[in-house]
Amino acid sequence: MARGGIYKAEVQRARERLLAQGRNPSIDAVRAELGHTGSKTTIHRYLKEIEEEEGAPSGSKIAVSEALQELVGRLSARLQEEADARITTLQAQHQEQLQALEASAQAQQAQLQEQQQRWQAQAELLHTERLAHQGAQEQLRAAELALARHGQENADLKARLGQEAQHRQSLEEKHQHAQRSLEHFRQAAKEQREQQQRQHEQQAQYLQGEIRRQGQQLTASQQALAQAQQEAAAQALALAQAEQQVRQHQAEGAQSQAALQALEQAHARLQAQHSAQAQALQVAQKMAQEQENAQQKAIQALQDQRDSLQKQKQIEQQELQQAMQALQQRCQQLEQDNARSQAMLQAHKEAFALLAQQVRPPEPGRD
């Protein structure tokens, strides 16, 4: 702060020294020449007075004594000191007010920064909430799409369950029809087997009767053949005796010749009868053999037919068992599909409930 007590004469001398040096006597130059003392206001006022005095006519100048000038200078210095003190007080008050204002401005700046931070945080929170709201809307749209898709899948599952139920009902009806057909087939097969058994028994009885009759005929033929052989042997013996007698009585004459011719004719008849009986025996043996072969063929045919029926019955039973197993497997598969469909439907319901909880909008008034 500049010291007090500078005088106008000092300012004037400093101005004259500056002018003598060829420098401009400005306020700063004069103050520097005075040793940086005095206020700029006082120096400016003194310079202005000096310039007015030098610019005024010489006849209007008033001669002032050194004492008066000194008095005026002291008064001016006193006024300057009071003004400086007042200015210092005002400056101190102004500095205090400025500091208070600066503190208030800093506090307000801090509050403003805090408010800006709160606003920024609120803006970020609002932006986050907007993003979350957009995400929630997207999730809600996705949930609505998923719900629609699940609804469609549920409808498809219900339709499929209906179709499976109808198919199962159809399978049950087919199974019942197959059971009825099987029972009918079993009854028909039983009746056919019984009928075939009766026919087989009748044919066996008939064949047995034929065999007995043929056996009886064969026995009779064998007996007739044995009797014919006995008769032929007896006739051969008689013929031998007759020939011997013929040889013995050959010499006896014509009557013996006639008897010999008669015997020869009888022998020829006996031989013809013997040949006929032998042929009849061969025919009877052949017929018996053919009947025995036919009986064996019939018995073999009946056995083959019985074996074929048993094989057919076994095949039909196997086919029926396979059909029953396939039907049971299909029923089990339908039950498993129904259980999986129920589990899938329950899982879809749980997923939809969880998704509905996740995309539920926030309650109003909650940050």
C-alpha positions as CSV (number, residue, x, y, z in Angstrom):
1,M,0.0,0.0,0.0
2,A,1.4,3.5,-0.9
3,R,2.5,5.7,1.9
4,G,0.7,8.9,2.7
5,G,2.0,12.4,2.7
6,I,3.0,13.1,-0.9
7,Y,2.8,16.7,-1.9
8,K,1.9,18.4,-5.1
9,A,5.4,19.9,-5.3
10,E,6.9,16.4,-5.2
11,V,4.6,15.4,-8.0
12,Q,5.5,18.5,-10.0
13,R,9.3,17.9,-9.5
14,A,8.9,14.3,-10.6
15,R,6.9,15.4,-13.6
16,E,9.6,18.0,-14.5
17,R,12.4,15.3,-14.2
18,L,10.4,13.0,-16.5
19,L,9.9,15.8,-19.1
20,A,13.6,16.7,-18.8
21,Q,14.4,13.0,-19.6
22,G,12.1,13.2,-22.6
23,R,9.6,10.7,-21.1
24,N,5.9,11.0,-20.9
25,P,4.8,12.0,-17.3
26,S,2.1,9.4,-17.0
27,I,0.6,8.4,-13.6
28,D,2.6,5.2,-13.5
29,A,5.8,6.9,-14.5
30,V,5.4,9.7,-11.9
31,R,4.5,7.2,-9.2
32,A,7.6,5.2,-10.2
33,E,9.7,8.4,-10.0
34,L,8.4,9.0,-6.5
35,G,9.5,5.6,-5.4
36,H,6.1,3.9,-5.9
37,T,4.5,6.0,-3.2
38,G,1.2,7.8,-3.2
39,S,-2.1,6.7,-4.6
40,K,-2.8,7.0,-8.3
41,T,-5.9,9.0,-7.6
42,T,-3.8,11.7,-5.8
43,I,-1.1,11.7,-8.5
44,H,-3.8,12.0,-11.2
45,R,-5.4,14.9,-9.4
46,Y,-2.1,16.7,-8.9
47,L,-1.1,16.1,-12.5
48,K,-4.4,17.5,-13.7
49,E,-4.0,20.6,-11.5
50,I,-0.4,21.1,-12.7
51,E,-1.5,20.8,-16.3
52,E,-4.4,23.3,-15.7
53,E,-2.0,25.7,-14.0
54,E,0.5,25.5,-16.8
55,G,-2.3,25.9,-19.4
56,A,-3.9,29.0,-17.6
57,P,-2.9,32.6,-18.5
58,S,-0.1,34.0,-16.5
59,G,-2.1,37.0,-15.3
60,S,-4.7,34.7,-13.5
61,K,-2.1,32.8,-11.4
62,I,-2.2,33.5,-7.7
63,A,1.0,33.5,-5.8
64,V,0.7,31.1,-2.9
65,S,3.3,31.1,-0.2
66,E,5.2,28.0,0.7
67,A,3.4,27.9,4.1
68,L,0.0,27.9,2.4
69,Q,1.1,25.3,0.0
70,E,2.4,23.2,2.9
71,L,-0.8,23.7,4.7
72,V,-2.8,22.7,1.7
73,G,-0.5,19.8,1.2
74,R,-1.0,18.6,4.8
75,L,-4.7,19.0,4.5
76,S,-4.6,17.2,1.2
77,A,-2.4,14.5,2.8
78,R,-4.8,14.3,5.7
79,L,-7.8,14.0,3.4
80,Q,-5.8,11.4,1.4
81,E,-5.0,9.5,4.6
82,E,-8.7,9.5,5.7
83,A,-9.7,8.6,2.2
84,D,-7.1,5.9,2.2
85,A,-8.3,4.6,5.6
86,R,-11.9,4.8,4.4
87,I,-10.9,3.0,1.2
88,T,-8.9,0.5,3.3
89,T,-11.9,-0.1,5.5
90,L,-14.2,-0.3,2.5
91,Q,-11.7,-2.6,0.9
92,A,-11.5,-4.8,4.0
93,Q,-15.3,-4.8,4.2
94,H,-15.4,-5.5,0.5
95,Q,-12.8,-8.2,0.9
96,E,-14.9,-9.7,3.7
97,Q,-18.0,-9.5,1.6
98,L,-16.1,-10.8,-1.4
99,Q,-14.8,-13.7,0.7
100,A,-18.3,-14.3,2.1
101,L,-19.7,-14.1,-1.4
102,E,-16.9,-16.4,-2.6
103,A,-17.6,-18.9,0.3
104,S,-21.4,-18.6,-0.5
105,A,-20.5,-19.0,-4.2
106,Q,-18.3,-22.0,-3.4
107,A,-21.1,-23.5,-1.2
108,Q,-23.6,-22.8,-3.9
109,Q,-21.2,-24.2,-6.5
110,A,-20.8,-27.3,-4.3
111,Q,-24.5,-27.5,-3.9
112,L,-24.8,-27.0,-7.6
113,Q,-22.3,-29.7,-8.3
114,E,-24.0,-32.0,-5.8
115,Q,-27.3,-31.1,-7.4
116,Q,-25.8,-31.8,-10.8
117,Q,-24.4,-35.1,-9.5
118,R,-27.9,-35.9,-8.1
119,W,-29.4,-34.9,-11.4
120,Q,-26.8,-36.9,-13.3
121,A,-27.4,-39.9,-11.0
122,Q,-31.1,-39.4,-11.5
123,A,-30.6,-39.1,-15.3
124,E,-28.5,-42.3,-15.3
125,L,-31.1,-44.0,-13.1
126,L,-33.8,-42.8,-15.4
127,H,-31.8,-44.0,-18.4
128,T,-31.3,-47.3,-16.6
129,E,-35.0,-47.5,-15.8
130,R,-35.8,-46.7,-19.4
131,L,-33.4,-49.4,-20.6
132,A,-34.9,-51.7,-18.0
133,H,-38.4,-50.7,-19.0
134,Q,-37.4,-51.3,-22.7
135,G,-35.9,-54.6,-21.7
136,A,-39.0,-55.4,-19.7
137,Q,-41.2,-54.4,-22.6
138,E,-39.1,-56.6,-24.9
139,Q,-39.3,-59.4,-22.4
140,L,-43.0,-58.8,-22.1
141,R,-43.3,-59.0,-25.9
142,A,-41.1,-62.1,-25.9
143,A,-43.2,-63.5,-23.1
144,E,-46.4,-62.7,-25.0
145,L,-44.9,-64.4,-28.1
146,A,-43.8,-67.3,-25.9
147,L,-47.2,-67.4,-24.3
148,A,-48.9,-67.4,-27.7
149,R,-46.4,-70.1,-28.9
150,H,-47.1,-72.1,-25.7
151,G,-50.8,-71.6,-26.2
152,Q,-50.5,-72.9,-29.7
153,E,-48.3,-75.7,-28.5
154,N,-50.8,-76.4,-25.8
155,A,-53.6,-76.4,-28.3
156,D,-51.5,-78.7,-30.5
157,L,-50.9,-80.9,-27.6
158,K,-54.5,-81.0,-26.7
159,A,-55.4,-81.8,-30.3
160,R,-52.7,-84.4,-30.4
161,L,-54.0,-85.8,-27.1
162,G,-57.5,-85.9,-28.6
163,Q,-56.1,-87.7,-31.6
164,E,-54.1,-90.0,-29.4
165,A,-57.3,-90.6,-27.4
166,Q,-59.2,-91.3,-30.6
167,H,-56.4,-93.5,-31.8
168,R,-56.3,-95.3,-28.5
169,Q,-60.1,-95.7,-28.6
170,S,-59.7,-97.0,-32.1
171,L,-57.0,-99.4,-31.0
172,E,-59.2,-100.5,-28.1
173,E,-62.0,-101.1,-30.5
174,K,-59.7,-103.0,-32.8
175,H,-58.4,-104.9,-29.8
176,Q,-61.9,-105.8,-28.8
177,H,-62.7,-106.7,-32.4
178,A,-59.5,-108.8,-32.5
179,Q,-60.6,-110.4,-29.3
180,R,-64.0,-111.2,-30.7
181,S,-62.4,-112.4,-33.9
182,L,-60.0,-114.5,-32.0
183,E,-62.8,-116.0,-29.9
184,H,-64.8,-116.6,-33.0
185,F,-61.7,-118.1,-34.7
186,R,-61.0,-120.2,-31.7
187,Q,-64.6,-121.4,-31.6
188,A,-64.6,-122.0,-35.4
189,A,-61.2,-123.8,-35.1
190,K,-62.5,-125.8,-32.2
191,E,-65.6,-126.8,-34.1
192,Q,-63.5,-127.5,-37.2
193,R,-61.1,-129.6,-35.2
194,E,-64.0,-131.4,-33.6
195,Q,-65.6,-132.0,-37.0
196,Q,-62.3,-133.1,-38.5
197,Q,-61.7,-135.3,-35.5
198,R,-65.2,-136.8,-36.0
199,Q,-64.5,-137.2,-39.7
200,H,-61.1,-138.7,-38.9
201,E,-62.7,-141.1,-36.4
202,Q,-65.4,-142.0,-39.0
203,Q,-62.8,-142.5,-41.7
204,A,-60.6,-144.5,-39.3
205,Q,-63.6,-146.6,-38.4
206,Y,-64.5,-147.0,-42.0
207,L,-61.0,-147.9,-42.9
208,Q,-60.8,-150.3,-40.0
209,G,-64.0,-151.9,-41.2
210,E,-62.7,-152.1,-44.7
211,I,-59.4,-153.6,-43.4
212,R,-61.4,-156.2,-41.4
213,R,-63.6,-157.0,-44.4
214,Q,-60.6,-157.2,-46.7
215,G,-58.8,-159.3,-44.1
216,Q,-61.8,-161.5,-43.9
217,Q,-62.0,-161.7,-47.7
218,L,-58.2,-162.4,-47.8
219,T,-58.6,-165.1,-45.1
220,A,-61.5,-166.6,-47.1
221,S,-59.4,-166.5,-50.3
222,Q,-56.5,-168.1,-48.5
223,Q,-58.7,-170.8,-47.1
224,A,-60.3,-171.3,-50.6
225,L,-56.8,-171.4,-52.0
226,A,-55.6,-173.9,-49.4
227,Q,-58.7,-176.0,-50.1
228,A,-58.1,-175.7,-53.9
229,Q,-54.5,-176.7,-53.3
230,Q,-55.6,-179.7,-51.3
231,E,-58.1,-180.6,-53.9
232,A,-55.4,-180.1,-56.6
233,A,-53.1,-182.3,-54.6
234,A,-55.8,-184.9,-54.2
235,Q,-56.6,-184.7,-57.9
236,A,-52.9,-184.9,-58.8
237,L,-52.7,-187.9,-56.6
238,A,-55.8,-189.3,-58.2
239,L,-54.3,-188.4,-61.6
240,A,-51.1,-190.2,-60.7
241,Q,-53.0,-193.2,-59.6
242,A,-55.1,-193.0,-62.7
243,E,-52.1,-192.7,-64.9
244,Q,-50.6,-195.7,-63.2
245,Q,-53.8,-197.5,-63.6
246,V,-53.8,-196.3,-67.3
247,R,-50.3,-197.6,-67.7
248,Q,-51.4,-200.7,-66.0
249,H,-54.5,-201.1,-68.0
250,Q,-53.2,-199.5,-71.2
251,A,-53.1,-202.9,-72.6
252,E,-56.6,-203.6,-71.6
253,G,-58.2,-202.0,-74.6
254,A,-60.4,-199.2,-75.8
255,Q,-62.4,-198.9,-72.7
256,S,-59.3,-197.9,-70.8
257,Q,-58.5,-195.3,-73.5
258,A,-61.9,-193.7,-73.1
259,A,-61.4,-193.7,-69.3
260,L,-58.0,-192.1,-69.9
261,Q,-59.5,-189.4,-72.1
262,A,-62.1,-188.7,-69.4
263,L,-59.4,-188.5,-66.8
264,E,-57.4,-186.1,-69.0
265,Q,-60.4,-183.8,-69.4
266,A,-60.9,-183.9,-65.7
267,H,-57.3,-183.1,-65.2
268,A,-57.5,-180.2,-67.6
269,R,-60.5,-178.8,-65.8
270,L,-58.8,-179.1,-62.5
271,Q,-55.7,-177.3,-63.9
272,A,-57.9,-174.5,-65.3
273,Q,-59.7,-174.2,-62.0
274,H,-56.4,-174.2,-60.2
275,S,-55.1,-171.4,-62.5
276,A,-58.3,-169.4,-62.0
277,Q,-58.1,-169.8,-58.3
278,A,-54.4,-168.8,-58.4
279,Q,-55.3,-165.6,-60.4
280,A,-58.2,-164.9,-58.1
281,L,-55.8,-165.2,-55.1
282,Q,-53.3,-162.9,-56.8
283,V,-56.1,-160.3,-57.5
284,A,-57.3,-160.6,-53.9
285,Q,-53.7,-160.1,-52.6
286,K,-53.2,-157.2,-54.9
287,M,-56.5,-155.6,-53.9
288,A,-55.6,-156.2,-50.2
289,Q,-52.2,-154.6,-50.8
290,E,-53.8,-151.6,-52.6
291,Q,-56.4,-151.2,-49.8
292,E,-53.6,-151.4,-47.2
293,N,-51.6,-148.8,-49.1
294,A,-54.7,-146.6,-49.5
295,Q,-55.5,-147.0,-45.8
296,Q,-51.9,-146.0,-44.9
297,K,-52.1,-143.1,-47.3
298,A,-55.4,-142.0,-45.8
299,I,-53.9,-142.3,-42.3
300,Q,-50.8,-140.4,-43.4
301,A,-53.1,-137.7,-45.0
302,L,-55.1,-137.5,-41.8
303,Q,-51.9,-137.2,-39.8
304,D,-50.5,-134.6,-42.2
305,Q,-53.8,-132.7,-42.0
306,R,-53.7,-132.9,-38.2
307,D,-50.1,-131.7,-38.2
308,S,-51.0,-128.9,-40.6
309,L,-53.9,-127.8,-38.4
310,Q,-51.7,-127.9,-35.4
311,K,-49.0,-125.8,-37.2
312,Q,-51.6,-123.4,-38.4
313,K,-53.0,-123.2,-34.9
314,Q,-49.5,-122.5,-33.5
315,I,-48.9,-119.9,-36.2
316,E,-52.2,-118.2,-35.5
317,Q,-51.5,-118.3,-31.8
318,Q,-48.1,-116.8,-32.4
319,E,-49.6,-114.1,-34.7
320,L,-52.2,-113.4,-32.1
321,Q,-49.6,-113.2,-29.3
322,Q,-47.5,-110.9,-31.5
323,A,-50.6,-108.8,-32.2
324,M,-51.4,-108.7,-28.5
325,Q,-47.8,-107.7,-27.6
326,A,-47.8,-105.0,-30.4
327,L,-51.1,-103.7,-29.0
328,Q,-49.7,-103.7,-25.5
329,Q,-46.6,-101.9,-26.6
330,R,-48.6,-99.4,-28.5
331,C,-50.8,-98.8,-25.4
332,Q,-47.7,-98.4,-23.3
333,Q,-46.2,-96.0,-25.8
334,L,-49.5,-94.1,-25.8
335,E,-49.4,-93.9,-22.0
336,Q,-45.7,-92.8,-22.1
337,D,-46.6,-90.1,-24.8
338,N,-49.5,-89.0,-22.7
339,A,-47.2,-88.7,-19.6
340,R,-44.6,-86.8,-21.6
341,S,-47.2,-84.5,-22.9
342,Q,-48.6,-83.9,-19.4
343,A,-45.0,-83.2,-18.1
344,M,-44.3,-80.9,-21.1
345,L,-47.5,-79.0,-20.5
346,Q,-46.7,-78.7,-16.8
347,A,-43.2,-77.5,-17.6
348,H,-44.6,-74.9,-20.1
349,K,-47.1,-73.7,-17.4
350,E,-44.3,-73.4,-14.8
351,A,-42.0,-71.6,-17.4
352,F,-44.8,-69.2,-18.3
353,A,-45.5,-68.5,-14.6
354,L,-41.8,-67.8,-14.0
355,L,-41.6,-65.6,-17.1
356,A,-44.7,-63.7,-16.0
357,Q,-43.1,-63.0,-12.6
358,Q,-39.9,-61.8,-14.3
359,V,-41.6,-59.5,-16.7
360,R,-44.1,-58.1,-14.1
361,P,-44.0,-54.2,-14.3
362,P,-42.7,-52.3,-11.2
363,E,-45.3,-51.0,-8.8
364,P,-46.1,-47.3,-9.3
365,G,-44.3,-44.9,-6.9
366,R,-41.3,-47.3,-6.3
367,D,-37.9,-46.1,-7.4
